[in-house]
Amino acid sequence: MKKQSGFTLIELMIVVAIVAILAAIAMPAYQSYTARSKFTEVTSGASALKTQVQLCYLDLGTLTGCSNSSTVAASGAGWTINKSTDYSTKYINDILVTNGVITASAVSGEGLSSKKFTLTPTSAASGTINWVASGDCKTAGFC
């Protein structure tokens, strides 16, 4: 008689159980990673406006008035802050600038759940601007 070779049913079930456990651990980590990577578009979009706010500050001498809206682009000698709707992309809902404070909000889908990223400027004695990042994205671990 020839000896049978191969895997038993129990051995195959153990392998399937191990793969299922690994997948259960990996999926939430992967979803969190992809949401964080999508949110980088929001943070980089907000960071792109820092130069425009700095130019506005140099032009006006104050952060008051350095704003945009959904309908009008603010402008002056040497600077322009585009309309908030000009920044809408796949992951950015809008970016609002109000008196120098930049607030970018993510879309509600894509695992981002409308998280916001805020850059708050403070003027230093040397005439430069220091930026502080905040927002509910910090509690979610996105930024």
CORZI-V778323 format. One line per field, one symbol per residue. ss: DSSP state (~ for helix, > for strand, _ for the rest). A space follows every 10 residues. Layout:
BEGIN
ss: ???
END
This chain:
BEGIN
ss: ________~~ ~~~~~~~~~~ ~~~~~~~~~~ ~~~~~~~~~~ ~~~~~~~__~ ~~~~~~~~~~ __________ ___>>>__>> >__~~~~___ _>>>>>>>__ >>>>>>____ _____>>>>> >>>_____>> >>>>__~~~~ ___
END
